[in-house]
């Protein structure tokens, strides 16, 4: 059976997304001017979706320094005010600079804080989510507030093994080699990656796998020609490890754990 494409979240055109970096000096503390253009792209008029990348503000004098370090510690901004920052995000939408606004890597308490006062609620919450870390509580919260979930690292982010510049200290899950995933893939004559992506989109979750290989990029988009059975979905849901399945643990970065808004 070919699944209905009514839930197809693949756009027919490119969607321009920009993250509000944690070190963005314009709105880090909820004051200052709203950025009028996208760095490296010039004046585009608007972006489709603008996200707060992390609920922790950081101090940096260089916009290219994503994680500014001073004396071996992330240079965090303890004056971060999430409510004030969200007010600036709402201004972006009011001014027509973005069609939608959202957040990323927020905890449920932080989401509650934003939703309680927001004039415009987040459209999207982008979080780590995959078969080993399914975040059922976050899924339920977002569903109850009509917030779409975007899953980053939906394949476990295997490419991190080659990214030695990252200072995270964690294990990269071997999701693609999981026996259950491989068995389901064999039954449908598809790849393990396609099974993991289908598992998410079949639940209404947006998945954003990362790849630099053209053939894999094409294959990752080809998940609409098969559907997983209830039994297969249950088997994949059983792979959830709860909090132990989280692999992007920001508190392991020196300095971040000291910030009161560090989510995990």
N, C-alpha and C positions, 0 to 999 in steps of 0.2 A: 504494500500500500504506500502510495506517495503521500507524505504528510501535507496538510494544508499550509500554504504560504501566508495565511492571514497574519501570522505572528512573525513573519520574516522581517528581521531588524536590519537586514543589509540594505544600505541606501543605494539608490541608482546614481548617486553622485557622491563626490568626496565630501565628507563632513569635517569641517575645520574645528578642531578642539584645541583649546589652550588651557594650560594649568596656571593658576596663580601660584607662583613659586613661594616657598616659605620665607625667602629672603627679600621678596618684593617690597621695596621701601615705600612705595606709594600707598599701600593699603594694609601693611603688616599690622599696624596698630589701629586701623580704622580711621585714619585721617590722611590728608594729602590728596593730590589730584588723582583722578581715575585715568589709567593708561588709555591713550587714544589710538594706539597702533600695536600690532603684534610684532615683537622683535624678529628681525630677519625677513619679515614679509612686507613691511611698510604699511601704508594705510589701506586696509581692506574693507572698511565700512563697518563690518561686524564679523563676529565668529558665531558658529552654531551653538557651541557649548563651552562655558567657562567654568572651571572647577578650582576649588581651593585644594591644593595638592596634599597638604598636611596641616593638622590643627596646631602645629608648633611653629612659631615665628623664629626666624634666625636673622642675625645681623651680618651683613656683607656689604662691602664697597664695590664688589664686582658682580654684575648680573650673570656672569657665566660661572660663578662659583656656587654650585647648587648646595653643597654642604660645607659652609665656611668653617674652617678649623683654626682655633687659637690655642697654642700650647697643648696640642693633642686632644682638645675637646671641641665638640660642635659648639659654635658661638650662638647660643640660643638667646632669644629676646623674651625675657620674663614678663614683659609688659603686653604680651599678646592678649588681645581682647576679641574673642570669637564673635560676640554679638556685634561689635563695632565693625569687624571685618565683613560680616555678612551684610550689614547695612550698605557697605561700599559695593558689595557684589550686586545688591538690588539696584543700586544706582546704575550699574553697567547695563542692566536690562532696561531700566527706565529710559536711559539715554539711547537705546537702540543699538548698543555696541555688541550685544550678544543676544541670541534668541532664547537661550536657556542658561540657567546657573545651577551649580551643584557642588558637591564636596567629594573628598576622597580620603580614605584612611581614618575616618572619624569613628569614635566609639558610639554605642547606643546612648549613653548619657549626654554626650556632646550633640548627637542628633536631636535628642529631646530638647536640649537647650535652644538650638536653632529653630526647631519647629514651633516651639512655644511662643516665640516673638516675631517670627518671620511674616512679613507682608507678602513675600513671594517665597514659597517653600522650595527646597531643593528639588530639581527635576530628576537628578541622578546622584547615586552614591557609588563611587568606584572603589572597589575593595579587592583584596586577595580572596579568591574563591575558586575552589577546584574540588575534585572528588575526595581528597584527603582532608580538606578544610572547607566544609559546606556552609558554615555560619547560619544555621537554621534560625537562631534568634534574631540575627540581623535581617534575614530574609523576611521573617514575619513582621518585624518593625517597619521595614520599608514598604511592604505590601499594604499594611494598615494605614500608611500615610501617602499611598499612591506615589511612591518614589521608585523609579526604575533602578535596578542594580546592574552595574557593569562589573564583570569579573576580569580582573587582570591576573596574569599567571594561570590561566585556565588549564594549561598543560603542565603546571608545576614549575614553569620557567627554567627548563633544562639548560638554556643558553648561559645562565649565570655561572656555570662551571668554568666558562672561559673568560668571565669578566672579573679579572683579578683586581681591577681598579676599585671595585666596590668593597666597602669595609664591613659588610655584614658578616656576622659569624653564625652560620646556620647550615643545616644540611639541605641540599636540593632534592626534593622527592623524586623517586623513580616512577612517576605515574605512567609513563609510556610503556614501561616494562611490567606493570602490574598484571599478574596472571588473569584476574577477572576481566580487566580491560582488554587484554589480548584475546581472550576467549570470545568476548562479545564482538570484537573486531573481525575475528575469523568467521563468525556466523553470518556477518553482513558483508563480508569481502570488502572491508574498508580498513583504514588505518586506525591505530590506537588513538591518534590525535583527533580523528573525525568522531570517534565514539565519545571521547571526553567533551568535545565541543557540543555534540548533539545532546549529550546528557544535560548540559546547561541550558541550551536554547529551548529544549523541549519543556523546560520548567519556566520559560519566559524570562530567562536571565540573558543579558547581553554579554557576549564573550569577545575578548579582544586579544587573541593570540599574537605573539610576536615572532616574526621569521624574516630572514633575509634571503631565503631560497625561493625563487619564483615558483617552482613546482609545488612547494609546500604551501605557499600563500594561496595558490589556486585551489589546492585540495582542502585547505582549511575553510574555504568559502563553500565547499560542496558538501553540505551536511543536510540537504533538504530532500534527498532521494531515498532516504530510509528513515524508519522510526524505530525507537527502542520499545520493546514490549514492557508490560508492567513488571514482569519477572526480572528483566534486565535492568530496569530502572531501580528496582528494589536491591538488586545485587550491587549496583554502583553506589547507591545510597549507603549501603552497609560498610563502604570503605572509609566513611567519615571518621577521622581521628579526634574531632573536637579541637579544642585549643592547642593540643599537641601537634596538630597538623599545620599550624601557622608557620610559615617560613620567613616572612618579612617582619622581623621583630625589631622595631625601631629603638626600643630601649637598650639594645645591645650596642648601639653606637655611643661612644663616650660623650657625655654631656646631655644627650637627649632625655635620658631617664630622669634628670634633675628638673625638667620642665613640667609644671603642673598639668599641662594639656597633652603630655605624651600619651598617646592612646593605648600603646601596648609595646 
